[in-house]
Amino acid sequence: MAMVKRTNDEWRELLAAQRTSGQSQKEWCAANSVNLHTFRDRRGRLKRKDCEKDVSAGQSAKDTTEWMRITPERLESESCAINIERNGFVVRVTEGSDIDLLCEVLRVVNRV
C-alpha cells in the first residue's frame, strides 16, 4: 500500500464518508484501502484540533455546558434507548449507536 499524504479537509471527508457508510471503521478502511491505525490516529488528532479551535474562538467547555434532560425508556423489543432533548430536537440513542455520529449530531443541535 502506497503512502498517501492527505490534508485535514481530506481526512474530514474520509471520516464523514465512513460515518455515513454504515460500516465499522475496520470494514470501511479495508474496503477503501485506508490504514486503520492511521485513520484512528487522524480522527483523534482532528477531534483535538477542532476542540482547540472552539476554545481559541472563545467557546470553552465551561461556556457551552448546559444541563440536558435525558430520558431512558424501554422499547417494545426490550432494548434500552435514551432520548436527548435539546433546542426542540429529540435525539434517540439506542444500543449500538455510532458514538462519532452522535457527537456530530449533538454539536449541530447545540448550535441551532
LUMBA-928793 format. One record per residue: residue number from 1; residue in one letter; x, y, z of N, C-alpha, C in turn; chain. Coordinates in Angstrom, 2 decimals, padded with zeros to 5 digits, m for minus. Atoms other than C-alpha are relative to their C-alpha. Layout:
BEGIN
<pt k="NUM" r="a" n_u="X" n_v="Y" n_w="Z" ca_u="X" ca_v="Y" ca_w="Z" c_u="X" c_v="Y" c_w="Z" c="A"/>
...
This chain:
BEGIN
<pt k="1" r="m" n_u="000.85" n_v="m001.18" n_w="000.00" ca_u="000.00" ca_v="000.00" ca_w="000.00" c_u="000.89" c_v="001.24" c_w="000.00" c="A"/>
<pt k="2" r="a" n_u="m000.81" n_v="m001.21" n_w="000.12" ca_u="001.50" ca_v="003.35" ca_w="m001.06" c_u="m000.47" c_v="001.03" c_w="001.03" c="A"/>
<pt k="3" r="m" n_u="000.32" n_v="m001.08" n_w="m000.93" ca_u="001.67" ca_v="006.24" ca_w="001.40" c_u="m000.68" c_v="001.14" c_w="m000.75" c="A"/>
<pt k="4" r="v" n_u="000.72" n_v="m001.10" n_w="000.62" ca_u="m000.83" ca_v="008.97" ca_w="000.56" c_u="m000.04" c_v="001.14" c_w="001.01" c="A"/>
<pt k="5" r="k" n_u="000.03" n_v="m001.18" n_w="m000.86" ca_u="m000.42" ca_v="012.46" ca_w="002.04" c_u="m001.34" c_v="000.71" c_w="m000.21" c="A"/>
<pt k="6" r="r" n_u="001.32" n_v="m000.64" n_w="000.10" ca_u="m003.84" ca_v="013.96" ca_w="002.81" c_u="m000.05" c_v="001.23" c_w="000.89" c="A"/>
<pt k="7" r="t" n_u="000.21" n_v="m001.20" n_w="m000.81" ca_u="m004.89" ca_v="017.37" ca_w="004.07" c_u="m001.02" c_v="m000.30" c_w="001.09" c="A"/>
<pt k="8" r="n" n_u="001.00" n_v="000.17" n_w="m001.06" ca_u="m007.01" ca_v="017.80" ca_w="007.20" c_u="m001.41" c_v="m000.03" c_w="m000.58" c="A"/>
<pt k="9" r="d" n_u="001.33" n_v="m000.01" n_w="000.62" ca_u="m010.00" ca_v="018.62" ca_w="004.99" c_u="m000.30" c_v="m001.33" c_w="m000.69" c="A"/>
<pt k="10" r="e" n_u="000.20" n_v="001.30" n_w="000.63" ca_u="m009.49" ca_v="015.41" ca_w="003.02" c_u="m000.29" c_v="m001.08" c_w="001.05" c="A"/>
<pt k="11" r="w" n_u="000.27" n_v="000.96" n_w="m001.06" ca_u="m009.34" ca_v="013.44" ca_w="006.28" c_u="m001.41" c_v="000.18" c_w="000.56" c="A"/>
<pt k="12" r="r" n_u="001.37" n_v="m000.24" n_w="m000.49" ca_u="m012.55" ca_v="015.11" ca_w="007.46" c_u="m001.03" c_v="m000.63" c_w="m000.95" c="A"/>
<pt k="13" r="e" n_u="000.90" n_v="000.60" n_w="000.99" ca_u="m014.23" ca_v="013.99" ca_w="004.22" c_u="m000.01" c_v="m001.53" c_w="000.13" c="A"/>
<pt k="14" r="l" n_u="m000.07" n_v="001.45" n_w="m000.17" ca_u="m012.98" ca_v="010.42" ca_w="004.72" c_u="m000.72" c_v="m000.44" c_w="001.28" c="A"/>
<pt k="15" r="l" n_u="000.66" n_v="000.33" n_w="m001.28" ca_u="m014.16" ca_v="010.39" ca_w="008.35" c_u="m001.52" c_v="000.08" c_w="m000.15" c="A"/>
<pt k="16" r="a" n_u="001.44" n_v="m000.14" n_w="000.23" ca_u="m017.60" ca_v="011.64" ca_w="007.28" c_u="m000.52" c_v="m001.13" c_w="m000.88" c="A"/>
<pt k="17" r="a" n_u="000.42" n_v="001.10" n_w="000.89" ca_u="m017.78" ca_v="009.04" ca_w="004.50" c_u="m000.13" c_v="m001.30" c_w="000.77" c="A"/>
<pt k="18" r="q" n_u="000.08" n_v="001.22" n_w="m000.81" ca_u="m017.05" ca_v="006.27" ca_w="006.99" c_u="m001.23" c_v="000.02" c_w="000.90" c="A"/>
<pt k="19" r="r" n_u="001.15" n_v="m000.11" n_w="m000.92" ca_u="m019.66" ca_v="007.55" ca_w="009.46" c_u="m001.32" c_v="m000.26" c_w="m000.71" c="A"/>
<pt k="20" r="t" n_u="001.27" n_v="000.14" n_w="000.72" ca_u="m022.38" ca_v="007.65" ca_w="006.81" c_u="m000.11" c_v="m001.33" c_w="m000.75" c="A"/>
<pt k="21" r="s" n_u="m000.01" n_v="001.24" n_w="000.78" ca_u="m021.39" ca_v="004.32" ca_w="005.24" c_u="m000.78" c_v="m001.14" c_w="000.66" c="A"/>
<pt k="22" r="g" n_u="000.63" n_v="001.12" n_w="m000.70" ca_u="m022.95" ca_v="002.12" ca_w="007.91" c_u="000.97" c_v="m001.12" c_w="000.31" c="A"/>
<pt k="23" r="q" n_u="m001.03" n_v="001.01" n_w="m000.26" ca_u="m019.70" ca_v="000.16" ca_w="008.07" c_u="000.80" c_v="000.39" c_w="001.24" c="A"/>
<pt k="24" r="s" n_u="m000.91" n_v="m000.28" n_w="m001.10" ca_u="m017.41" ca_v="m000.18" ca_w="011.05" c_u="001.25" c_v="000.66" c_w="m000.58" c="A"/>
<pt k="25" r="q" n_u="m001.24" n_v="m000.61" n_w="000.48" ca_u="m014.12" ca_v="001.69" ca_w="010.85" c_u="000.88" c_v="m001.04" c_w="m000.67" c="A"/>
<pt k="26" r="k" n_u="m000.85" n_v="001.07" n_w="000.54" ca_u="m012.30" ca_v="m001.59" ca_w="010.25" c_u="m000.48" c_v="m000.42" c_w="m001.39" c="A"/>
<pt k="27" r="e" n_u="000.56" n_v="000.40" n_w="001.30" ca_u="m014.65" ca_v="m002.63" ca_w="007.40" c_u="000.22" c_v="001.08" c_w="m001.05" c="A"/>
<pt k="28" r="w" n_u="m000.11" n_v="m001.10" n_w="000.96" ca_u="m014.61" ca_v="000.81" ca_w="005.78" c_u="001.44" c_v="000.19" c_w="m000.45" c="A"/>
<pt k="29" r="c" n_u="m001.41" n_v="m000.18" n_w="000.34" ca_u="m010.83" ca_v="001.14" ca_w="005.93" c_u="000.48" c_v="m001.10" c_w="m000.94" c="A"/>
<pt k="30" r="a" n_u="m000.40" n_v="001.11" n_w="000.87" ca_u="m010.33" ca_v="m002.31" ca_w="004.39" c_u="m000.58" c_v="000.18" c_w="m001.41" c="A"/>
<pt k="31" r="a" n_u="000.66" n_v="m000.16" n_w="001.30" ca_u="m012.82" ca_v="m001.54" ca_w="001.59" c_u="000.55" c_v="001.19" c_w="m000.79" c="A"/>
<pt k="32" r="n" n_u="m000.47" n_v="m001.22" n_w="000.65" ca_u="m011.21" ca_v="001.85" ca_w="000.87" c_u="001.52" c_v="000.16" c_w="000.02" c="A"/>
<pt k="33" r="s" n_u="m001.47" n_v="000.00" n_w="m000.02" ca_u="m007.52" ca_v="000.93" ca_w="001.21" c_u="000.58" c_v="001.11" c_w="000.87" c="A"/>
<pt k="34" r="v" n_u="m000.49" n_v="m000.97" n_w="m000.97" ca_u="m007.01" ca_v="003.17" ca_w="004.24" c_u="000.50" c_v="m000.77" c_w="001.20" c="A"/>
<pt k="35" r="n" n_u="m000.56" n_v="000.67" n_w="m001.16" ca_u="m004.75" ca_v="002.07" ca_w="007.08" c_u="m000.84" c_v="000.33" c_w="001.23" c="A"/>
<pt k="36" r="l" n_u="000.89" n_v="m000.19" n_w="m001.14" ca_u="m006.97" ca_v="001.57" ca_w="010.14" c_u="000.67" c_v="000.80" c_w="001.11" c="A"/>
<pt k="37" r="h" n_u="m000.69" n_v="m000.72" n_w="m001.07" ca_u="m004.35" ca_v="002.81" ca_w="012.62" c_u="000.19" c_v="001.47" c_w="m000.35" c="A"/>
<pt k="38" r="t" n_u="m000.13" n_v="m001.38" n_w="000.45" ca_u="m003.71" ca_v="005.94" ca_w="010.57" c_u="m001.35" c_v="000.71" c_w="000.06" c="A"/>
<pt k="39" r="f" n_u="001.36" n_v="m000.55" n_w="m000.03" ca_u="m007.47" ca_v="006.50" ca_w="010.23" c_u="m000.37" c_v="000.42" c_w="001.43" c="A"/>
<pt k="40" r="r" n_u="000.35" n_v="m000.29" n_w="m001.40" ca_u="m007.96" ca_v="006.31" ca_w="014.02" c_u="000.88" c_v="001.11" c_w="000.58" c="A"/>
<pt k="41" r="d" n_u="m000.90" n_v="m001.05" n_w="m000.46" ca_u="m004.90" ca_v="008.48" ca_w="014.68" c_u="m000.46" c_v="001.36" c_w="m000.51" c="A"/>
<pt k="42" r="r" n_u="000.45" n_v="m001.27" n_w="000.59" ca_u="m006.13" ca_v="011.19" ca_w="012.30" c_u="m001.32" c_v="000.45" c_w="000.62" c="A"/>
<pt k="43" r="r" n_u="001.28" n_v="m000.31" n_w="m000.63" ca_u="m009.62" ca_v="011.00" ca_w="013.79" c_u="000.23" c_v="000.67" c_w="001.36" c="A"/>
<pt k="44" r="g" n_u="m000.31" n_v="m000.57" n_w="m001.30" ca_u="m008.20" ca_v="011.67" ca_w="017.26" c_u="000.66" c_v="001.37" c_w="m000.09" c="A"/>
<pt k="45" r="r" n_u="m000.70" n_v="m001.28" n_w="000.17" ca_u="m005.90" ca_v="014.45" ca_w="016.07" c_u="m000.97" c_v="001.10" c_w="m000.42" c="A"/>
<pt k="46" r="l" n_u="000.95" n_v="m001.02" n_w="000.47" ca_u="m008.72" ca_v="016.25" ca_w="014.25" c_u="m001.00" c_v="000.37" c_w="001.08" c="A"/>
<pt k="47" r="k" n_u="000.91" n_v="m000.31" n_w="m001.11" ca_u="m011.03" ca_v="015.96" ca_w="017.25" c_u="000.66" c_v="000.97" c_w="000.96" c="A"/>
<pt k="48" r="r" n_u="m000.72" n_v="m000.90" n_w="m000.90" ca_u="m008.37" ca_v="017.57" ca_w="019.45" c_u="000.17" c_v="001.38" c_w="m000.64" c="A"/>
<pt k="49" r="k" n_u="m000.20" n_v="m001.27" n_w="000.71" ca_u="m007.66" ca_v="020.23" ca_w="016.83" c_u="m001.29" c_v="000.81" c_w="m000.04" c="A"/>
<pt k="50" r="d" n_u="001.28" n_v="m000.69" n_w="000.05" ca_u="m011.36" ca_v="021.08" ca_w="016.45" c_u="m000.39" c_v="000.52" c_w="001.38" c="A"/>
<pt k="51" r="c" n_u="000.28" n_v="m000.43" n_w="m001.36" ca_u="m011.73" ca_v="021.25" ca_w="020.22" c_u="000.83" c_v="001.23" c_w="000.35" c="A"/>
<pt k="52" r="e" n_u="m000.87" n_v="m001.14" n_w="m000.25" ca_u="m008.74" ca_v="023.61" ca_w="020.46" c_u="m000.50" c_v="001.23" c_w="m000.75" c="A"/>
<pt k="53" r="k" n_u="000.52" n_v="m001.11" n_w="000.80" ca_u="m010.27" ca_v="025.75" ca_w="017.69" c_u="m001.21" c_v="000.62" c_w="000.71" c="A"/>
<pt k="54" r="d" n_u="001.16" n_v="m000.51" n_w="m000.73" ca_u="m013.52" ca_v="026.05" ca_w="019.68" c_u="000.44" c_v="000.82" c_w="001.21" c="A"/>
<pt k="55" r="v" n_u="m000.48" n_v="m000.70" n_w="m001.19" ca_u="m011.58" ca_v="027.07" ca_w="022.78" c_u="000.64" c_v="001.32" c_w="m000.40" c="A"/>
<pt k="56" r="s" n_u="m000.66" n_v="m001.24" n_w="000.42" ca_u="m009.48" ca_v="029.64" ca_w="020.88" c_u="m001.01" c_v="001.02" c_w="m000.52" c="A"/>
<pt k="57" r="a" n_u="001.05" n_v="m000.91" n_w="000.47" ca_u="m012.70" ca_v="031.09" ca_w="019.43" c_u="m000.84" c_v="000.53" c_w="001.16" c="A"/>
<pt k="58" r="g" n_u="000.70" n_v="m000.51" n_w="m001.16" ca_u="m013.82" ca_v="031.80" ca_w="022.98" c_u="m001.07" c_v="m000.91" c_w="000.52" c="A"/>
<pt k="59" r="q" n_u="001.01" n_v="000.94" n_w="m000.45" ca_u="m016.01" ca_v="028.73" ca_w="023.45" c_u="000.65" c_v="m001.07" c_w="000.86" c="A"/>
<pt k="60" r="s" n_u="m000.55" n_v="001.02" n_w="m000.88" ca_u="m014.62" ca_v="026.93" ca_w="026.45" c_u="m001.11" c_v="m000.97" c_w="000.36" c="A"/>
<pt k="61" r="a" n_u="001.00" n_v="000.99" n_w="m000.41" ca_u="m016.33" ca_v="023.81" ca_w="027.71" c_u="m000.90" c_v="000.59" c_w="001.07" c="A"/>
<pt k="62" r="k" n_u="000.78" n_v="m000.62" n_w="m001.08" ca_u="m017.45" ca_v="025.85" ca_w="030.72" c_u="m001.07" c_v="000.93" c_w="m000.58" c="A"/>
<pt k="63" r="d" n_u="000.94" n_v="m000.93" n_w="000.61" ca_u="m019.12" ca_v="028.43" ca_w="028.44" c_u="m001.17" c_v="m000.70" c_w="m000.67" c="A"/>
<pt k="64" r="t" n_u="001.02" n_v="000.64" n_w="000.81" ca_u="m021.09" ca_v="025.89" ca_w="026.42" c_u="m000.73" c_v="m001.13" c_w="000.72" c="A"/>
<pt k="65" r="t" n_u="000.61" n_v="001.11" n_w="m000.71" ca_u="m022.04" ca_v="023.36" ca_w="029.10" c_u="m001.32" c_v="000.42" c_w="000.60" c="A"/>
<pt k="66" r="e" n_u="001.32" n_v="m000.21" n_w="m000.58" ca_u="m025.72" ca_v="023.23" ca_w="029.99" c_u="m000.60" c_v="m001.35" c_w="000.33" c="A"/>
<pt k="67" r="w" n_u="000.69" n_v="001.24" n_w="m000.33" ca_u="m027.95" ca_v="020.62" ca_w="031.55" c_u="m000.95" c_v="m000.38" c_w="m001.11" c="A"/>
<pt k="68" r="m" n_u="000.94" n_v="000.54" n_w="000.97" ca_u="m029.91" ca_v="018.42" ca_w="029.18" c_u="m000.85" c_v="m001.05" c_w="000.71" c="A"/>
<pt k="69" r="r" n_u="000.84" n_v="001.05" n_w="m000.55" ca_u="m032.85" ca_v="016.22" ca_w="030.06" c_u="000.20" c_v="m001.26" c_w="m000.82" c="A"/>
<pt k="70" r="i" n_u="m000.21" n_v="001.29" n_w="000.65" ca_u="m032.07" ca_v="012.59" ca_w="029.25" c_u="m001.04" c_v="m000.96" c_w="000.54" c="A"/>
<pt k="71" r="t" n_u="001.12" n_v="000.85" n_w="m000.39" ca_u="m034.99" ca_v="010.18" ca_w="029.26" c_u="000.25" c_v="m001.43" c_w="m000.43" c="A"/>
<pt k="72" r="p" n_u="m000.12" n_v="001.41" n_w="000.39" ca_u="m034.32" ca_v="006.43" ca_w="029.38" c_u="m001.39" c_v="m000.60" c_w="m000.14" c="A"/>
<pt k="73" r="e" n_u="001.29" n_v="000.67" n_w="000.14" ca_u="m037.13" ca_v="004.23" ca_w="028.20" c_u="000.22" c_v="m001.41" c_w="m000.54" c="A"/>
<pt k="74" r="r" n_u="m000.05" n_v="001.36" n_w="000.53" ca_u="m037.81" ca_v="000.61" ca_w="027.39" c_u="m000.79" c_v="m000.05" c_w="m001.29" c="A"/>
<pt k="75" r="l" n_u="000.69" n_v="000.17" n_w="001.27" ca_u="m038.69" ca_v="m000.18" ca_w="023.82" c_u="m000.72" c_v="m001.35" c_w="000.01" c="A"/>
<pt k="76" r="e" n_u="000.74" n_v="001.26" n_w="000.07" ca_u="m041.04" ca_v="m002.98" ca_w="022.83" c_u="000.94" c_v="m001.19" c_w="m000.12" c="A"/>
<pt k="77" r="s" n_u="m000.93" n_v="001.11" n_w="000.19" ca_u="m038.04" ca_v="m005.10" ca_w="021.86" c_u="000.86" c_v="m000.24" c_w="001.23" c="A"/>
<pt k="78" r="e" n_u="m000.74" n_v="000.12" n_w="m001.25" ca_u="m036.72" ca_v="m004.73" ca_w="025.42" c_u="001.43" c_v="000.52" c_w="m000.08" c="A"/>
<pt k="79" r="s" n_u="m001.31" n_v="m000.63" n_w="000.04" ca_u="m033.60" ca_v="m002.93" ca_w="024.19" c_u="m000.12" c_v="001.38" c_w="000.62" c="A"/>
<pt k="80" r="c" n_u="000.02" n_v="m001.27" n_w="m000.70" ca_u="m032.66" ca_v="000.24" ca_w="026.00" c_u="000.25" c_v="001.15" c_w="m000.96" c="A"/>
<pt k="81" r="a" n_u="m000.20" n_v="m001.20" n_w="000.80" ca_u="m032.86" ca_v="003.70" ca_w="024.46" c_u="000.02" c_v="001.20" c_w="000.92" c="A"/>
<pt k="82" r="i" n_u="m000.04" n_v="m001.26" n_w="m000.73" ca_u="m032.11" ca_v="007.20" ca_w="025.69" c_u="m000.40" c_v="001.09" c_w="m000.98" c="A"/>
<pt k="83" r="n" n_u="000.38" n_v="m001.16" n_w="000.80" ca_u="m033.81" ca_v="010.31" ca_w="024.32" c_u="000.70" c_v="001.21" c_w="000.57" c="A"/>
<pt k="84" r="i" n_u="m000.65" n_v="m001.24" n_w="m000.41" ca_u="m031.79" ca_v="013.52" ca_w="024.45" c_u="m000.76" c_v="001.14" c_w="m000.66" c="A"/>
<pt k="85" r="e" n_u="000.76" n_v="m001.13" n_w="000.52" ca_u="m033.88" ca_v="016.67" ca_w="024.08" c_u="000.83" c_v="001.27" c_w="000.15" c="A"/>
<pt k="86" r="r" n_u="m000.80" n_v="m001.22" n_w="m000.01" ca_u="m032.14" ca_v="019.91" ca_w="023.12" c_u="m000.49" c_v="000.93" c_w="m001.09" c="A"/>
<pt k="87" r="n" n_u="000.42" n_v="m001.02" n_w="000.97" ca_u="m033.33" ca_v="023.09" ca_w="021.40" c_u="m001.17" c_v="m000.46" c_w="m000.87" c="A"/>
<pt k="88" r="g" n_u="001.16" n_v="000.45" n_w="000.74" ca_u="m036.59" ca_v="021.44" ca_w="020.37" c_u="000.21" c_v="m001.27" c_w="m000.81" c="A"/>
<pt k="89" r="f" n_u="m000.30" n_v="001.23" n_w="000.71" ca_u="m034.89" ca_v="018.38" ca_w="018.87" c_u="000.06" c_v="m001.16" c_w="001.00" c="A"/>
<pt k="90" r="v" n_u="m000.14" n_v="001.20" n_w="m000.80" ca_u="m035.05" ca_v="014.83" ca_w="020.19" c_u="000.93" c_v="m000.95" c_w="m000.75" c="A"/>
<pt k="91" r="v" n_u="m000.96" n_v="000.94" n_w="000.59" ca_u="m032.09" ca_v="012.54" ca_w="019.53" c_u="m000.15" c_v="m001.30" c_w="000.77" c="A"/>
<pt k="92" r="r" n_u="000.18" n_v="001.31" n_w="m000.64" ca_u="m032.75" ca_v="008.86" ca_w="020.24" c_u="001.29" c_v="m000.80" c_w="m000.16" c="A"/>
<pt k="93" r="v" n_u="m001.23" n_v="000.78" n_w="m000.02" ca_u="m029.69" ca_v="006.84" ca_w="021.23" c_u="m000.36" c_v="m001.41" c_w="000.41" c="A"/>
<pt k="94" r="t" n_u="000.30" n_v="001.40" n_w="m000.30" ca_u="m030.04" ca_v="003.08" ca_w="021.07" c_u="001.30" c_v="m000.79" c_w="000.07" c="A"/>
<pt k="95" r="e" n_u="m001.16" n_v="000.89" n_w="m000.09" ca_u="m027.71" ca_v="000.20" ca_w="021.71" c_u="000.63" c_v="m000.15" c_w="m001.38" c="A"/>
<pt k="96" r="g" n_u="m000.71" n_v="000.13" n_w="001.27" ca_u="m025.06" ca_v="000.07" ca_w="019.00" c_u="000.08" c_v="001.29" c_w="m000.80" c="A"/>
<pt k="97" r="s" n_u="m000.07" n_v="m001.27" n_w="000.72" ca_u="m025.37" ca_v="003.76" ca_w="018.05" c_u="001.45" c_v="000.38" c_w="m000.25" c="A"/>
<pt k="98" r="d" n_u="m001.33" n_v="m000.47" n_w="000.37" ca_u="m022.36" ca_v="005.30" ca_w="016.31" c_u="000.32" c_v="001.23" c_w="000.86" c="A"/>
<pt k="99" r="i" n_u="m000.34" n_v="m001.07" n_w="m000.93" ca_u="m020.74" ca_v="007.47" ca_w="019.00" c_u="000.50" c_v="001.25" c_w="m000.72" c="A"/>
<pt k="100" r="d" n_u="m000.51" n_v="m001.15" n_w="000.75" ca_u="m018.92" ca_v="009.69" ca_w="016.48" c_u="m001.14" c_v="000.77" c_w="m000.66" c="A"/>
<pt k="101" r="l" n_u="001.15" n_v="m000.64" n_w="000.63" ca_u="m022.14" ca_v="010.38" ca_w="014.61" c_u="m000.83" c_v="000.72" c_w="001.05" c="A"/>
<pt k="102" r="l" n_u="000.75" n_v="m000.63" n_w="m001.09" ca_u="m023.93" ca_v="011.10" ca_w="017.91" c_u="000.65" c_v="001.32" c_w="000.40" c="A"/>
<pt k="103" r="c" n_u="m000.71" n_v="m001.23" n_w="m000.37" ca_u="m021.25" ca_v="013.66" ca_w="018.83" c_u="m000.22" c_v="001.10" c_w="m001.04" c="A"/>
<pt k="104" r="e" n_u="000.22" n_v="m000.98" n_w="001.07" ca_u="m021.61" ca_v="015.38" ca_w="015.45" c_u="m001.43" c_v="000.55" c_w="000.05" c="A"/>
<pt k="105" r="v" n_u="001.41" n_v="m000.42" n_w="m000.06" ca_u="m025.42" ca_v="015.47" ca_w="015.75" c_u="m000.20" c_v="000.95" c_w="001.17" c="A"/>
<pt k="106" r="l" n_u="000.16" n_v="m000.85" n_w="m001.17" ca_u="m025.22" ca_v="016.94" ca_w="019.25" c_u="000.68" c_v="001.36" c_w="m000.17" c="A"/>
<pt k="107" r="r" n_u="m000.65" n_v="m001.29" n_w="000.28" ca_u="m022.74" ca_v="019.61" ca_w="018.09" c_u="m000.91" c_v="000.88" c_w="m000.86" c="A"/>
<pt k="108" r="v" n_u="000.88" n_v="m000.76" n_w="000.88" ca_u="m025.14" ca_v="020.66" ca_w="015.33" c_u="m001.24" c_v="000.46" c_w="000.75" c="A"/>
<pt k="109" r="v" n_u="001.20" n_v="m000.36" n_w="m000.76" ca_u="m028.19" ca_v="020.61" ca_w="017.61" c_u="000.34" c_v="001.11" c_w="000.99" c="A"/>
<pt k="110" r="n" n_u="m000.40" n_v="m001.01" n_w="m000.97" ca_u="m026.28" ca_v="022.68" ca_w="020.17" c_u="000.17" c_v="001.37" c_w="m000.64" c="A"/>
<pt k="111" r="r" n_u="m000.20" n_v="m001.28" n_w="000.71" ca_u="m025.52" ca_v="025.36" ca_w="017.55" c_u="m001.31" c_v="000.64" c_w="m000.43" c="A"/>
<pt k="112" r="v" n_u="001.29" n_v="m000.51" n_w="000.50" ca_u="m029.16" ca_v="025.69" ca_w="016.48" c_u="m000.66" c_v="000.87" c_w="001.04" c="A"/>
